[in-house]
């Protein structure tokens, strides 16, 4: 199995998402997150998710159309895409090379986008 996709609810708690990661059969997980979901409203939740995934040896990618959420996801060091369509028709590689090229994109975006943390 190349990857697994989880669709989370708008009000799903971080603990529930982590439990789903623990039960995952694949080492590459795509988490589809709706706009204004609880998970992507907090950089702390996202950093916890990243830490837990790293400790489990899981490569994580989040798909969301939430613009603020995408910025926070990137700040937490998690790969992010706007749509599942961006992934279809091509092999999904969440390994080191993909992370490095995504890191370069994040750095470029970070130079053009500023966020005042609350």
N, CA, C and O atoms as a Tinker XYZ file with bonds, in Angstrom:
   472  protein
     1  N      0.861000   -1.182000    0.000000    73     2
     2  CA     0.000000    0.000000    0.000000    64     1     3
     3  C      0.899000    1.234000    0.000000    63     2     4     5
     4  O      1.721000    1.412000    0.898000    81     3
     5  N      0.739000    2.068000   -0.994000    73     3     6
     6  CA     1.591000    3.247000   -1.134000    64     5     7
     7  C      1.275000    4.308000   -0.086000    63     6     8     9
     8  O      2.170000    4.806000    0.598000    81     7
     9  N      0.009000    4.645000    0.031000    73     7    10
    10  CA    -0.386000    5.639000    1.024000    64     9    11
    11  C     -1.819000    5.385000    1.461000    63    10    12    13
    12  O     -2.550000    4.601000    0.855000    81    11
    13  N     -2.196000    6.068000    2.528000    73    11    14
    14  CA    -3.558000    6.013000    3.047000    64    13    15
    15  C     -4.070000    7.440000    3.132000    63    14    16    17
    16  O     -3.301000    8.363000    3.402000    81    15
    17  N     -5.365000    7.627000    2.902000    73    15    18
    18  CA    -5.966000    8.951000    2.979000    64    17    19
    19  C     -6.987000    8.975000    4.105000    63    18    20    21
    20  O     -7.865000    8.115000    4.191000    81    19
    21  N     -6.853000    9.990000    4.978000    73    19    22
    22  CA    -7.811000   10.194000    6.067000    64    21    23
    23  C     -8.568000   11.480000    5.792000    63    22    24    25
    24  O     -7.965000   12.513000    5.502000    81    23
    25  N     -9.885000   11.419000    5.883000    73    23    26
    26  CA   -10.735000   12.608000    5.785000    64    25    27
    27  C    -11.183000   12.935000    7.199000    63    26    28    29
    28  O    -11.831000   12.118000    7.853000    81    27
    29  N    -10.842000   14.129000    7.673000    73    27    30
    30  CA   -11.205000   14.460000    9.047000    64    29    31
    31  C    -12.408000   15.397000    9.072000    63    30    32    33
    32  O    -12.686000   16.108000    8.106000    81    31
    33  N    -13.113000   15.379000   10.200000    73    31    34
    34  CA   -14.267000   16.249000   10.398000    64    33    35
    35  C    -13.804000   17.628000   10.843000    63    34    36    37
    36  O    -12.698000   17.787000   11.360000    81    35
    37  N    -14.649000   18.610000   10.638000    73    35    38
    38  CA   -14.311000   19.996000   10.970000    64    37    39
    39  C    -14.016000   20.163000   12.463000    63    38    40    41
    40  O    -13.205000   21.009000   12.840000    81    39
    41  N    -14.667000   19.362000   13.314000    73    39    42
    42  CA   -14.479000   19.505000   14.761000    64    41    43
    43  C    -13.689000   18.353000   15.384000    63    42    44    45
    44  O    -13.714000   18.169000   16.601000    81    43
    45  N    -12.993000   17.581000   14.556000    73    43    46
    46  CA   -12.234000   16.439000   15.065000    64    45    47
    47  C    -11.031000   16.912000   15.878000    63    46    48    49
    48  O    -10.284000   17.790000   15.448000    81    47
    49  N    -10.857000   16.326000   17.039000    73    47    50
    50  CA    -9.783000   16.693000   17.965000    64    49    51
    51  C     -8.457000   16.070000   17.541000    63    50    52    53
    52  O     -8.429000   15.040000   16.867000    81    51
    53  N     -7.368000   16.703000   17.943000    73    51    54
    54  CA    -6.024000   16.225000   17.630000    64    53    55
    55  C     -5.805000   14.809000   18.155000    63    54    56    57
    56  O     -5.150000   14.001000   17.497000    81    55
    57  N     -6.341000   14.504000   19.320000    73    55    58
    58  CA    -6.148000   13.166000   19.900000    64    57    59
    59  C     -6.766000   12.080000   19.018000    63    58    60    61
    60  O     -6.202000   10.996000   18.870000    81    59
    61  N     -7.914000   12.374000   18.442000    73    59    62
    62  CA    -8.575000   11.429000   17.548000    64    61    63
    63  C     -7.746000   11.206000   16.283000    63    62    64    65
    64  O     -7.631000   10.079000   15.801000    81    63
    65  N     -7.179000   12.269000   15.758000    73    63    66
    66  CA    -6.369000   12.174000   14.538000    64    65    67
    67  C     -5.101000   11.362000   14.812000    63    66    68    69
    68  O     -4.690000   10.546000   13.988000    81    67
    69  N     -4.493000   11.589000   15.962000    73    67    70
    70  CA    -3.290000   10.836000   16.325000    64    69    71
    71  C     -3.608000    9.349000   16.487000    63    70    72    73
    72  O     -2.814000    8.500000   16.083000    81    71
    73  N     -4.755000    9.031000   17.069000    73    71    74
    74  CA    -5.168000    7.632000   17.201000    64    73    75
    75  C     -5.331000    6.992000   15.824000    63    74    76    77
    76  O     -4.976000    5.829000   15.626000    81    75
    77  N     -5.870000    7.759000   14.873000    73    75    78
    78  CA    -6.013000    7.231000   13.514000    64    77    79
    79  C     -4.646000    6.971000   12.890000    63    78    80    81
    80  O     -4.470000    5.985000   12.174000    81    79
    81  N     -3.677000    7.847000   13.155000    73    79    82
    82  CA    -2.321000    7.634000   12.643000    64    81    83
    83  C     -1.723000    6.354000   13.217000    63    82    84    85
    84  O     -1.062000    5.596000   12.506000    81    83
    85  N     -1.958000    6.119000   14.499000    73    83    86
    86  CA    -1.412000    4.921000   15.157000    64    85    87
    87  C     -1.967000    3.640000   14.536000    63    86    88    89
    88  O     -1.285000    2.616000   14.512000    81    87
    89  N     -3.194000    3.694000   14.038000    73    87    90
    90  CA    -3.826000    2.519000   13.439000    64    89    91
    91  C     -3.545000    2.388000   11.946000    63    90    92    93
    92  O     -3.955000    1.412000   11.319000    81    91
    93  N     -2.855000    3.356000   11.383000    73    91    94
    94  CA    -2.597000    3.368000    9.941000    64    93    95
    95  C     -1.746000    2.177000    9.526000    63    94    96    97
    96  O     -0.844000    1.754000   10.248000    81    95
    97  N     -2.053000    1.646000    8.345000    73    95    98
    98  CA    -1.284000    0.534000    7.796000    64    97    99
    99  C     -0.148000    1.046000    6.914000    63    98   100   101
   100  O      0.861000    0.360000    6.750000    81    99
   101  N     -0.295000    2.230000    6.350000    73    99   102
   102  CA     0.714000    2.795000    5.448000    64   101   103
   103  C      1.646000    3.724000    6.216000    63   102   104   105
   104  O      1.304000    4.212000    7.292000    81   103
   105  N      2.807000    3.957000    5.659000    73   103   106
   106  CA     3.767000    4.890000    6.253000    64   105   107
   107  C      3.673000    6.265000    5.605000    63   106   108   109
   108  O      4.335000    7.204000    6.048000    81   107
   109  N      2.868000    6.393000    4.572000    73   107   110
   110  CA     2.610000    7.683000    3.935000    64   109   111
   111  C      1.123000    7.978000    4.086000    63   110   112   113
   112  O      0.275000    7.223000    3.609000    81   111
   113  N      0.819000    9.089000    4.759000    73   111   114
   114  CA    -0.571000    9.423000    5.078000    64   113   115
   115  C     -0.911000   10.793000    4.511000    63   114   116   117
   116  O     -0.164000   11.757000    4.677000    81   115
   117  N     -2.062000   10.856000    3.835000    73   115   118
   118  CA    -2.605000   12.121000    3.369000    64   117   119
   119  C     -3.819000   12.426000    4.234000    63   118   120   121
   120  O     -4.738000   11.613000    4.333000    81   119
   121  N     -3.820000   13.598000    4.859000    73   119   122
   122  CA    -4.930000   14.011000    5.715000    64   121   123
   123  C     -5.677000   15.129000    4.997000    63   122   124   125
   124  O     -5.118000   16.200000    4.758000    81   123
   125  N     -6.942000   14.881000    4.654000    73   123   126
   126  CA    -7.768000   15.876000    3.973000    64   125   127
   127  C     -8.556000   16.632000    5.034000    63   126   128   129
   128  O     -9.313000   16.045000    5.807000    81   127
   129  N     -8.361000   17.954000    5.053000    73   127   130
   130  CA    -8.903000   18.795000    6.122000    64   129   131
   131  C     -9.830000   19.851000    5.524000    63   130   132   133
   132  O     -9.424000   20.590000    4.627000    81   131
   133  N    -11.086000   19.934000    6.015000    73   131   134
   134  CA   -11.999000   20.965000    5.500000    64   133   135
   135  C    -11.611000   22.364000    5.998000    63   134   136   137
   136  O    -10.888000   22.515000    6.983000    81   135
   137  N    -12.110000   23.370000    5.293000    73   135   138
   138  CA   -11.887000   24.759000    5.725000    64   137   139
   139  C    -12.406000   24.942000    7.145000    63   138   140   141
   140  O    -13.415000   24.351000    7.532000    81   139
   141  N    -11.700000   25.772000    7.919000    73   139   142
   142  CA   -12.054000   26.134000    9.291000    64   141   143
   143  C    -12.067000   24.953000   10.256000    63   142   144   145
   144  O    -12.696000   25.020000   11.312000    81   143
   145  N    -11.378000   23.876000    9.898000    73   143   146
   146  CA   -11.305000   22.716000   10.798000    64   145   147
   147  C    -10.503000   23.067000   12.043000    63   146   148   149
   148  O     -9.557000   23.852000   11.991000    81   147
   149  N    -10.892000   22.481000   13.143000    73   147   150
   150  CA   -10.243000   22.715000   14.427000    64   149   151
   151  C     -8.738000   22.440000   14.357000    63   150   152   153
   152  O     -7.942000   23.188000   14.924000    81   151
   153  N     -8.355000   21.378000   13.668000    73   151   154
   154  CA    -6.945000   20.996000   13.575000    64   153   155
   155  C     -6.069000   22.122000   13.045000    63   154   156   157
   156  O     -4.978000   22.347000   13.569000    81   155
   157  N     -6.518000   22.829000   12.026000    73   155   158
   158  CA    -5.660000   23.813000   11.359000    64   157   159
   159  C     -5.856000   25.237000   11.878000    63   158   160   161
   160  O     -5.396000   26.197000   11.259000    81   159
   161  N     -6.531000   25.367000   13.002000    73   159   162
   162  CA    -6.684000   26.677000   13.628000    64   161   163
   163  C     -5.586000   26.951000   14.646000    63   162   164   165
   164  O     -5.478000   28.058000   15.174000    81   163
   165  N     -4.772000   25.934000   14.918000    73   163   166
   166  CA    -3.762000   26.062000   15.971000    64   165   167
   167  C     -2.420000   25.506000   15.498000    63   166   168   169
   168  O     -2.322000   24.339000   15.117000    81   167
   169  N     -1.400000   26.342000   15.528000    73   167   170
   170  CA    -0.046000   25.890000   15.184000    64   169   171
   171  C      0.414000   24.820000   16.173000    63   170   172   173
   172  O      1.190000   23.935000   15.812000    81   171
   173  N     -0.055000   24.896000   17.404000    73   171   174
   174  CA     0.329000   23.900000   18.414000    64   173   175
   175  C     -0.210000   22.523000   18.033000    63   174   176   177
   176  O      0.517000   21.533000   18.111000    81   175
   177  N     -1.480000   22.451000   17.622000    73   175   178
   178  CA    -2.044000   21.169000   17.175000    64   177   179
   179  C     -1.230000   20.597000   16.023000    63   178   180   181
   180  O     -0.939000   19.402000   15.986000    81   179
   181  N     -0.869000   21.461000   15.087000    73   179   182
   182  CA    -0.129000   21.005000   13.918000    64   181   183
   183  C      1.279000   20.532000   14.281000    63   182   184   185
   184  O      1.772000   19.554000   13.718000    81   183
   185  N      1.916000   21.215000   15.208000    73   183   186
   186  CA     3.257000   20.789000   15.644000    64   185   187
   187  C      3.182000   19.457000   16.393000    63   186   188   189
   188  O      4.069000   18.615000   16.256000    81   187
   189  N      2.133000   19.269000   17.177000    73   187   190
   190  CA     1.938000   17.987000   17.868000    64   189   191
   191  C      1.729000   16.880000   16.837000    63   190   192   193
   192  O      2.318000   15.805000   16.951000    81   191
   193  N      0.900000   17.137000   15.839000    73   191   194
   194  CA     0.644000   16.155000   14.789000    64   193   195
   195  C      1.940000   15.785000   14.068000    63   194   196   197
   196  O      2.202000   14.606000   13.829000    81   195
   197  N      2.738000   16.771000   13.727000    73   195   198
   198  CA     4.014000   16.537000   13.039000    64   197   199
   199  C      4.955000   15.707000   13.913000    63   198   200   201
   200  O      5.575000   14.758000   13.434000    81   199
   201  N      5.058000   16.062000   15.178000    73   199   202
   202  CA     5.946000   15.343000   16.110000    64   201   203
   203  C      5.525000   13.882000   16.242000    63   202   204   205
   204  O      6.363000   12.982000   16.185000    81   203
   205  N      4.239000   13.652000   16.418000    73   203   206
   206  CA     3.728000   12.282000   16.568000    64   205   207
   207  C      3.968000   11.475000   15.289000    63   206   208   209
   208  O      4.394000   10.322000   15.350000    81   207
   209  N      3.693000   12.081000   14.139000    73   207   210
   210  CA     3.907000   11.384000   12.864000    64   209   211
   211  C      5.380000   11.038000   12.695000    63   210   212   213
   212  O      5.715000    9.928000   12.282000    81   211
   213  N      6.262000   11.983000   13.012000    73   211   214
   214  CA     7.703000   11.730000   12.907000    64   213   215
   215  C      8.126000   10.579000   13.813000    63   214   216   217
   216  O      8.909000    9.721000   13.405000    81   215
   217  N      7.614000   10.559000   15.032000    73   215   218
   218  CA     7.964000    9.501000   15.985000    64   217   219
   219  C      7.477000    8.131000   15.523000    63   218   220   221
   220  O      8.081000    7.113000   15.861000    81   219
   221  N      6.380000    8.095000   14.746000    73   219   222
   222  CA     5.837000    6.838000   14.230000    64   221   223
   223  C      6.453000    6.460000   12.889000    63   222   224   225
   224  O      6.155000    5.398000   12.342000    81   223
   225  N      7.317000    7.332000   12.358000    73   223   226
   226  CA     7.926000    7.066000   11.053000    64   225   227
   227  C      6.960000    7.274000    9.898000    63   226   228   229
   228  O      7.100000    6.656000    8.843000    81   227
   229  N      5.983000    8.145000   10.102000    73   227   230
   230  CA     4.973000    8.410000    9.082000    64   229   231
   231  C      5.314000    9.697000    8.346000    63   230   232   233
   232  O      5.594000   10.726000    8.962000    81   231
   233  N      5.287000    9.622000    7.007000    73   231   234
   234  CA     5.411000   10.813000    6.167000    64   233   235
   235  C      3.999000   11.366000    6.002000    63   234   236   237
   236  O      3.090000   10.654000    5.576000    81   235
   237  N      3.825000   12.632000    6.341000    73   235   238
   238  CA     2.499000   13.232000    6.417000    64   237   239
   239  C      2.338000   14.328000    5.378000    63   238   240   241
   240  O      3.255000   15.118000    5.151000    81   239
   241  N      1.171000   14.374000    4.747000    73   239   242
   242  CA     0.811000   15.473000    3.866000    64   241   243
   243  C     -0.625000   15.870000    4.198000    63   242   244   245
   244  O     -1.480000   15.009000    4.408000    81   243
   245  N     -0.885000   17.175000    4.246000    73   243   246
   246  CA    -2.230000   17.679000    4.506000    64   245   247
   247  C     -2.748000   18.331000    3.233000    63   246   248   249
   248  O     -2.027000   19.070000    2.562000    81   247
   249  N     -4.001000   18.052000    2.909000    73   247   250
   250  CA    -4.675000   18.682000    1.782000    64   249   251
   251  C     -5.794000   19.542000    2.346000    63   250   252   253
   252  O     -6.674000   19.046000    3.050000    81   251
   253  N     -5.759000   20.846000    2.031000    73   251   254
   254  CA    -6.807000   21.758000    2.493000    64   253   255
   255  C     -6.895000   22.956000    1.561000    63   254   256   257
   256  O     -5.919000   23.328000    0.909000    81   255
   257  N     -8.078000   23.552000    1.508000    73   255   258
   258  CA    -8.259000   24.785000    0.746000    64   257   259
   259  C     -8.300000   26.000000    1.670000    63   258   260   261
   260  O     -8.510000   27.122000    1.208000    81   259
   261  N     -8.105000   25.789000    2.954000    73   259   262
   262  CA    -8.101000   26.864000    3.942000    64   261   263
   263  C     -6.783000   27.636000    3.833000    63   262   264   265
   264  O     -5.721000   27.092000    4.136000    81   263
   265  N     -6.846000   28.895000    3.404000    73   263   266
   266  CA    -5.622000   29.673000    3.143000    64   265   267
   267  C     -4.787000   29.902000    4.397000    63   266   268   269
   268  O     -3.573000   29.697000    4.367000    81   267
   269  N     -5.400000   30.317000    5.490000    73   267   270
   270  CA    -4.661000   30.505000    6.741000    64   269   271
   271  C     -4.139000   29.171000    7.250000    63   270   272   273
   272  O     -3.013000   29.079000    7.740000    81   271
   273  N     -4.961000   28.145000    7.132000    73   271   274
   274  CA    -4.553000   26.811000    7.549000    64   273   275
   275  C     -3.320000   26.337000    6.800000    63   274   276   277
   276  O     -2.420000   25.744000    7.395000    81   275
   277  N     -3.272000   26.595000    5.491000    73   275   278
   278  CA    -2.106000   26.198000    4.693000    64   277   279
   279  C     -0.836000   26.863000    5.218000    63   278   280   281
   280  O      0.217000   26.230000    5.290000    81   279
   281  N     -0.937000   28.114000    5.577000    73   279   282
   282  CA     0.231000   28.836000    6.085000    64   281   283
   283  C      0.698000   28.223000    7.403000    63   282   284   285
   284  O      1.894000   28.016000    7.611000    81   283
   285  N     -0.251000   27.937000    8.289000    73   283   286
   286  CA     0.111000   27.333000    9.578000    64   285   287
   287  C      0.685000   25.930000    9.395000    63   286   288   289
   288  O      1.626000   25.544000   10.088000    81   287
   289  N      0.124000   25.183000    8.475000    73   287   290
   290  CA     0.614000   23.826000    8.195000    64   289   291
   291  C      2.066000   23.893000    7.728000    63   290   292   293
   292  O      2.910000   23.121000    8.184000    81   291
   293  N      2.344000   24.811000    6.827000    73   291   294
   294  CA     3.715000   24.983000    6.335000    64   293   295
   295  C      4.656000   25.401000    7.464000    63   294   296   297
   296  O      5.787000   24.922000    7.547000    81   295
   297  N      4.181000   26.300000    8.332000    73   295   298
   298  CA     5.017000   26.735000    9.465000    64   297   299
   299  C      5.334000   25.574000   10.402000    63   298   300   301
   300  O      6.389000   25.553000   11.037000    81   299
   301  N      4.421000   24.612000   10.486000    73   299   302
   302  CA     4.636000   23.445000   11.348000    64   301   303
   303  C      5.565000   22.424000   10.689000    63   302   304   305
   304  O      5.947000   21.440000   11.322000    81   303
   305  N      5.929000   22.648000    9.428000    73   303   306
   306  CA     6.852000   21.746000    8.737000    64   305   307
   307  C      6.186000   20.551000    8.092000    63   306   308   309
   308  O      6.838000   19.538000    7.836000    81   307
   309  N      4.883000   20.658000    7.823000    73   307   310
   310  CA     4.136000   19.569000    7.202000    64   309   311
   311  C      3.917000   19.915000    5.729000    63   310   312   313
   312  O      3.627000   21.062000    5.388000    81   311
   313  N      4.059000   18.905000    4.858000    73   311   314
   314  CA     3.775000   19.102000    3.444000    64   313   315
   315  C      2.299000   19.441000    3.278000    63   314   316   317
   316  O      1.452000   18.908000    3.996000    81   315
   317  N      1.987000   20.331000    2.331000    73   315   318
   318  CA     0.597000   20.745000    2.143000    64   317   319
   319  C      0.291000   20.941000    0.663000    63   318   320   321
   320  O      1.124000   21.429000   -0.101000    81   319
   321  N     -0.915000   20.552000    0.277000    73   319   322
   322  CA    -1.443000   20.769000   -1.070000    64   321   323
   323  C     -2.821000   21.384000   -0.941000    63   322   324   325
   324  O     -3.490000   21.227000    0.080000    81   323
   325  N     -3.244000   22.091000   -1.989000    73   323   326
   326  CA    -4.552000   22.728000   -1.947000    64   325   327
   327  C     -5.679000   21.765000   -2.292000    63   326   328   329
   328  O     -6.767000   21.851000   -1.722000    81   327
   329  N     -5.419000   20.831000   -3.239000    73   327   330
   330  CA    -6.470000   19.924000   -3.676000    64   329   331
   331  C     -5.916000   18.528000   -3.897000    63   330   332   333
   332  O     -4.726000   18.350000   -4.158000    81   331
   333  N     -6.790000   17.547000   -3.789000    73   331   334
   334  CA    -6.409000   16.175000   -4.119000    64   333   335
   335  C     -6.093000   16.077000   -5.607000    63   334   336   337
   336  O     -5.278000   15.249000   -6.013000    81   335
   337  N     -6.733000   16.918000   -6.428000    73   335   338
   338  CA    -6.464000   16.924000   -7.866000    64   337   339
   339  C     -4.989000   17.163000   -8.145000    63   338   340   341
   340  O     -4.447000   16.650000   -9.123000    81   339
   341  N     -4.335000   17.949000   -7.278000    73   339   342
   342  CA    -2.912000   18.235000   -7.441000    64   341   343
   343  C     -2.081000   16.961000   -7.332000    63   342   344   345
   344  O     -0.937000   16.920000   -7.784000    81   343
   345  N     -2.659000   15.920000   -6.733000    73   343   346
   346  CA    -1.934000   14.681000   -6.503000    64   345   347
   347  C     -2.301000   13.597000   -7.502000    63   346   348   349
   348  O     -1.537000   12.647000   -7.675000    81   347
   349  N     -3.447000   13.707000   -8.165000    73   347   350
   350  CA    -3.917000   12.639000   -9.031000    64   349   351
   351  C     -3.086000   12.572000  -10.311000    63   350   352   353
   352  O     -2.572000   13.579000  -10.799000    81   351
   353  N     -2.972000   11.364000  -10.833000    73   351   354
   354  CA    -2.261000   11.174000  -12.079000    64   353   355
   355  C     -0.750000   11.154000  -11.941000    63   354   356   357
   356  O     -0.050000   11.004000  -12.943000    81   355
   357  N     -0.234000   11.299000  -10.757000    73   355   358
   358  CA     1.205000   11.231000  -10.547000    64   357   359
   359  C      1.483000   10.445000   -9.285000    63   358   360   361
   360  O      0.650000   10.371000   -8.382000    81   359
   361  N      2.647000    9.868000   -9.235000    73   359   362
   362  CA     3.027000    9.103000   -8.052000    64   361   363
   363  C      3.241000   10.057000   -6.892000    63   362   364   365
   364  O      3.890000   11.092000   -7.039000    81   363
   365  N      2.700000    9.707000   -5.753000    73   363   366
   366  CA     2.858000   10.546000   -4.568000    64   365   367
   367  C      4.111000   10.093000   -3.847000    63   366   368   369
   368  O      4.184000    8.964000   -3.361000    81   367
   369  N      5.089000   10.964000   -3.779000    73   367   370
   370  CA     6.331000   10.655000   -3.097000    64   369   371
   371  C      6.478000   11.625000   -1.949000    63   370   372   373
   372  O      6.587000   12.835000   -2.149000    81   371
   373  N      6.480000   11.091000   -0.753000    73   371   374
   374  CA     6.595000   11.932000    0.428000    64   373   375
   375  C      7.947000   11.740000    1.095000    63   374   376   377
   376  O      8.105000   12.054000    2.275000    81   375
   377  N      8.907000   11.237000    0.370000    73   375   378
   378  CA    10.234000   10.984000    0.916000    64   377   379
   379  C     11.075000   12.236000    1.005000    63   378   380   381
   380  O     10.563000   13.348000    0.872000    81   379
   381  N     12.377000   12.058000    1.231000    73   379   382
   382  CA    13.278000   13.179000    1.472000    64   381   383
   383  C     13.348000   14.152000    0.304000    63   382   384   385
   384  O     13.307000   15.362000    0.529000    81   383
   385  N     13.453000   13.677000   -0.932000    73   383   386
   386  CA    13.563000   14.593000   -2.067000    64   385   387
   387  C     12.351000   15.492000   -2.169000    63   386   388   389
   388  O     12.481000   16.689000   -2.428000    81   387
   389  N     11.170000   14.925000   -1.968000    73   387   390
   390  CA     9.948000   15.718000   -2.000000    64   389   391
   391  C      9.946000   16.743000   -0.877000    63   390   392   393
   392  O      9.539000   17.888000   -1.077000    81   391
   393  N     10.399000   16.337000    0.298000    73   391   394
   394  CA    10.443000   17.255000    1.435000    64   393   395
   395  C     11.378000   18.411000    1.170000    63   394   396   397
   396  O     11.073000   19.553000    1.513000    81   395
   397  N     12.532000   18.120000    0.552000    73   395   398
   398  CA    13.499000   19.175000    0.290000    64   397   399
   399  C     12.959000   20.183000   -0.709000    63   398   400   401
   400  O     13.120000   21.388000   -0.517000    81   399
   401  N     12.314000   19.703000   -1.785000    73   399   402
   402  CA    11.782000   20.652000   -2.761000    64   401   403
   403  C     10.612000   21.426000   -2.158000    63   402   404   405
   404  O     10.438000   22.611000   -2.443000    81   403
   405  N      9.817000   20.764000   -1.334000    73   403   406
   406  CA     8.724000   21.463000   -0.670000    64   405   407
   407  C      9.271000   22.485000    0.322000    63   406   408   409
   408  O      8.694000   23.560000    0.490000    81   407
   409  N     10.383000   22.153000    0.982000    73   407   410
   410  CA    11.014000   23.087000    1.916000    64   409   411
   411  C     11.443000   24.350000    1.177000    63   410   412   413
   412  O     11.273000   25.458000    1.686000    81   411
   413  N     11.992000   24.187000   -0.010000    73   411   414
   414  CA    12.398000   25.354000   -0.806000    64   413   415
   415  C     11.191000   26.217000   -1.146000    63   414   416   417
   416  O     11.273000   27.444000   -1.098000    81   415
   417  N     10.068000   25.584000   -1.491000    73   415   418
   418  CA     8.852000   26.351000   -1.790000    64   417   419
   419  C      8.359000   27.077000   -0.550000    63   418   420   421
   420  O      7.910000   28.220000   -0.637000    81   419
   421  N      8.437000   26.421000    0.610000    73   419   422
   422  CA     8.001000   27.069000    1.852000    64   421   423
   423  C      8.863000   28.271000    2.161000    63   422   424   425
   424  O      8.354000   29.315000    2.567000    81   423
   425  N     10.175000   28.133000    1.970000    73   423   426
   426  CA    11.072000   29.250000    2.256000    64   425   427
   427  C     10.760000   30.433000    1.349000    63   426   428   429
   428  O     10.745000   31.575000    1.809000    81   427
   429  N     10.511000   30.176000    0.072000    73   427   430
   430  CA    10.171000   31.242000   -0.858000    64   429   431
   431  C      8.871000   31.910000   -0.441000    63   430   432   433
   432  O      8.766000   33.136000   -0.430000    81   431
   433  N      7.874000   31.085000   -0.095000    73   431   434
   434  CA     6.594000   31.642000    0.315000    64   433   435
   435  C      6.731000   32.424000    1.619000    63   434   436   437
   436  O      6.091000   33.461000    1.790000    81   435
   437  N      7.555000   31.936000    2.529000    73   435   438
   438  CA     7.735000   32.612000    3.815000    64   437   439
   439  C      8.334000   33.997000    3.625000    63   438   440   441
   440  O      8.055000   34.909000    4.404000    81   439
   441  N      9.151000   34.156000    2.602000    73   439   442
   442  CA     9.750000   35.456000    2.345000    64   441   443
   443  C      8.703000   36.469000    1.883000    63   442   444   445
   444  O      8.868000   37.672000    2.086000    81   443
   445  N      7.625000   35.982000    1.260000    73   443   446
   446  CA     6.614000   36.887000    0.732000    64   445   447
   447  C      5.395000   37.021000    1.625000    63   446   448   449
   448  O      4.562000   37.901000    1.410000    81   447
   449  N      5.283000   36.161000    2.622000    73   447   450
   450  CA     4.104000   36.171000    3.482000    64   449   451
   451  C      4.518000   36.356000    4.931000    63   450   452   453
   452  O      5.381000   35.639000    5.437000    81   451
   453  N      3.908000   37.304000    5.582000    73   451   454
   454  CA     4.176000   37.484000    7.005000    64   453   455
   455  C      2.903000   37.223000    7.777000    63   454   456   457
   456  O      1.808000   37.575000    7.339000    81   455
   457  N      3.061000   36.600000    8.932000    73   455   458
   458  CA     1.913000   36.314000    9.799000    64   457   459
   459  C      2.248000   36.820000   11.184000    63   458   460   461
   460  O      3.340000   36.578000   11.697000    81   459
   461  N      1.328000   37.506000   11.773000    73   459   462
   462  CA     1.488000   37.902000   13.170000    64   461   463
   463  C      0.850000   36.819000   14.009000    63   462   464   465
   464  O     -0.361000   36.607000   13.947000    81   463
   465  N      1.667000   36.128000   14.798000    73   463   466
   466  CA     1.123000   35.071000   15.645000    64   465   467
   467  C      0.409000   35.686000   16.838000    63   466   468   469
   468  O      0.803000   36.724000   17.370000    81   467
   469  N     -0.637000   35.017000   17.226000    73   467   470
   470  CA    -1.451000   35.490000   18.345000    64   469   471
   471  C     -0.879000   34.964000   19.631000    63   470   472
   472  O     -1.413000   35.243000   20.704000    81   471
